[in-house]
């Protein structure tokens, strides 16, 4: 499912492939997709609604809320590349989706950070911790907070942590075409054991477009100044430091990181775009980009995870799925505009 909007008007809509490849059910425009890491911008915007009210301030200790928002807290994932600390995360099972909130936080609290807080960009479990912090702060679940503060005002009726109509849920191929491994995605047909702010979301392309347009225009969720704060670079010199370590330590070539999204630093990079454009993607094959100077928002929703990114991260950049799929889509969108 692909959508491209210019100035708030949808100029392209494309539907192809299968909703369920095993039963040959055709894809539909209201299909529900597991969006994995594209849940992170939701929770980041939600956190900024608390900032707007003056209810959330940095913790009085080295690890801050700001670090959680820009992924400089030192938390990591056990998957995606390898290191001694990542191995500990895998052994502790902290990446698992079937843990309760208390089990997740208990496992995580017993693990070391990969970096000192504020020292480096390290993509990981920060948004999950942020979501649980908001739950404790408000006394409500993350699902309730997102519904009240983000989804309801934007008319996002199909977004959340539960596929309320499983007949519309997009399914992947049984086996990954590149590795031959079986594909298992997070279960979203029943309420989860915890609301994972970094990977648990379900949405449609149309719903997510409403969210992107709210960020682009500064209307509907946050004050325009907070939308700008969320979508401009907050890494500064940490980008160059990460680039010297390797691409694993950056949000992508030529991209810094805002408060939940990757932000283009200039005219360089491997992909077409404008300085200040922002994007993110999800492990199971979803991708978006927003180019404010061109008033452009575009999404590609598939349900095709890139298992190479987990099994053989060094080969993931050569995969025709995952980030390569998003790059191909981005190139086609900009080519069509020109």
SVG drawing of the C-alpha trace seen along z (x, -y; Angstrom):
<svg xmlns="http://www.w3.org/2000/svg" viewBox="-13 -27 49 49">
<polyline fill="none" stroke="black" stroke-width="0.4" points="0.0,0.0 1.6,-3.3 0.4,-6.9 2.0,-10.1 0.6,-13.5 1.6,-17.0 0.4,-20.0 -2.0,-17.8 -3.7,-16.3 -3.1,-12.7 -1.7,-12.6 -0.9,-8.9 -2.4,-5.8 -1.3,-2.3 -2.4,1.1 -0.7,4.3 0.3,7.8 -1.5,9.9 -3.1,9.3 -2.5,13.0 -0.1,14.7 -1.0,18.2 -4.7,17.7 -4.0,15.4 -6.3,12.7 -5.6,9.4 -4.2,6.4 -6.7,3.8 -6.3,0.1 -7.6,0.3 -5.2,3.2 -3.7,3.2 0.1,3.4 2.4,4.1 4.5,1.0 7.2,2.0 9.6,-0.9 7.3,-3.4 5.5,-3.3 8.4,-5.3 7.4,-8.7 3.9,-8.2 5.3,-7.9 7.8,-10.7 5.0,-13.0 3.0,-11.8 5.9,-12.6 6.1,-16.1 2.4,-16.7 3.5,-16.3 6.3,-18.8 3.8,-21.2 1.9,-21.0 5.0,-21.4 4.4,-18.0 7.6,-16.3 11.2,-17.4 14.6,-15.8 15.4,-13.3 17.9,-14.7 20.5,-12.1 22.8,-11.5 20.2,-9.6 17.5,-12.1 14.2,-12.1 16.0,-14.0 18.3,-11.1 15.4,-8.7 13.8,-10.9 17.0,-11.1 18.3,-7.5 21.4,-8.7 20.5,-7.0 22.9,-4.1 20.2,-1.4 20.6,0.9 18.8,3.9 20.2,7.4 19.5,7.7 21.0,5.5 24.8,5.9 26.8,7.5 28.7,6.4 29.4,7.9 26.6,5.8 24.2,6.8 25.0,10.4 23.9,9.8 20.6,8.3 20.0,11.4 20.8,13.7 18.5,11.8 15.7,11.9 15.0,8.2 14.0,7.8 11.2,10.3 7.7,9.1 6.0,11.5 7.3,9.9 5.1,7.9 6.1,4.3 7.5,5.3 9.5,8.2 10.8,6.0 12.0,3.2 13.4,5.7 15.5,7.4 16.6,4.1 17.6,2.6 20.0,5.5 21.9,4.9 24.7,2.5 24.4,-0.4 26.3,-0.2 27.5,-3.8 27.5,-6.5 24.2,-8.5 24.6,-11.4 27.9,-10.0 26.6,-8.4 23.5,-7.6 22.6,-4.0 19.3,-2.8 17.5,-0.7 14.9,-0.3 14.8,-4.0 11.3,-4.6 10.0,-1.5 11.3,-3.0 9.9,-6.4 6.4,-4.9 6.5,-3.2 7.7,-6.4 4.6,-8.2 2.4,-5.4 3.8,-5.9 3.6,-9.7 -0.1,-9.7 -1.5,-6.6 -2.8,-5.5 -1.7,-2.8 0.3,-3.9 -2.7,-2.7 -5.0,-5.0 -2.6,-8.0 -2.1,-7.6 -5.8,-7.3 -6.6,-10.4 -3.7,-12.6 -2.9,-11.6 -5.3,-9.2 -8.7,-10.7 -7.9,-14.3 -6.6,-13.1 -9.3,-10.5 -6.9,-7.6 -9.5,-5.0 -7.4,-2.0 -4.3,-2.7 -3.1,-1.2 -1.6,2.0 -4.4,4.3 -5.7,5.4 -9.4,5.0 -10.4,6.5 -8.0,9.4 -9.6,10.0 -7.8,6.8 -4.4,7.7 -1.6,8.0 0.4,11.1 4.0,11.8 5.2,14.7 5.7,17.8 9.4,17.9 11.8,15.0 12.7,15.2 16.4,14.2 17.2,16.5 14.6,19.3 13.9,18.8 10.3,18.8 8.9,15.4 7.2,14.8 5.8,11.3 4.5,9.9 1.0,11.1 -1.5,8.3 -4.8,10.1 -5.1,9.9 -4.0,7.4 -0.2,7.5 1.4,8.3 2.8,4.7 2.4,1.7 5.8,1.6 6.3,-2.0 9.2,-1.1 7.7,1.7 4.1,2.7 1.9,0.5 -0.7,1.4 -1.9,-1.1 -3.1,-1.7 -1.4,-3.8 -4.2,-6.3 -4.1,-6.7 -0.4,-7.1 -0.6,-9.8 -2.9,-11.8 -0.1,-11.7 2.6,-12.7 0.6,-15.6 0.0,-16.8 3.8,-16.8 4.4,-18.5 1.8,-21.3 2.0,-21.7 -1.7,-21.2 -3.6,-18.5 -1.3,-17.1 1.5,-19.5 2.1,-23.2 4.1,-24.1 7.2,-25.0 7.2,-21.5 6.7,-19.9 9.8,-21.7 11.7,-20.7 10.8,-17.1 11.8,-17.1 15.1,-18.9 18.5,-17.3 19.5,-16.9 22.7,-14.8 25.0,-17.6 28.6,-16.4 27.5,-12.9 26.6,-12.3 30.2,-12.7 31.5,-10.7 29.1,-7.9 30.1,-8.0 33.7,-7.4 32.6,-4.2 30.5,-3.0 26.9,-3.3 25.5,-1.2 26.1,-4.3 24.1,-6.7 20.4,-6.9 21.6,-6.7 24.1,-8.3 23.6,-12.1 21.0,-11.9 21.0,-13.0 18.2,-12.3 15.5,-14.4 13.1,-13.4 11.9,-10.1 12.7,-10.5 15.9,-10.7 16.5,-14.2 18.5,-15.1 21.5,-17.3 22.2,-18.7 22.3,-18.0 24.5,-14.9 23.5,-11.4 22.7,-8.4 19.0,-9.3 17.2,-12.2 15.6,-14.7 15.8,-18.1 17.7,-19.4 15.4,-18.9 13.4,-16.1 12.7,-13.4 11.9,-9.7 11.7,-6.4 10.9,-2.8 9.7,0.4 11.3,3.8 8.4,5.5 8.5,3.5 6.9,0.1 8.5,-3.2 7.7,-6.9 9.3,-10.2 8.3,-13.8 9.9,-16.7 8.6,-19.9 10.1,-22.3 8.2,-20.3 5.1,-19.8 5.6,-16.1 4.5,-13.1 4.9,-9.6 4.4,-6.1 5.1,-2.5 3.5,0.1 4.4,3.7 4.6,6.7 8.0,8.0 10.6,8.0 14.3,8.1 15.6,11.0 19.1,10.4 19.2,7.3 18.9,9.7 20.6,12.9 23.5,11.3 23.5,7.5 26.6,7.0 24.7,8.2 21.5,6.2 22.5,3.3 22.6,5.6 19.1,6.9 16.4,6.0 14.0,5.7 14.1,3.4 16.0,0.2 16.7,0.9 12.9,1.1 12.4,-2.3 15.3,-3.8 13.8,-2.5 10.4,-3.9 11.9,-7.3 13.8,-7.4 10.6,-6.7 8.7,-9.4 11.2,-12.1 11.7,-11.0 8.0,-11.3 7.9,-14.8 10.7,-16.1"/>
</svg>
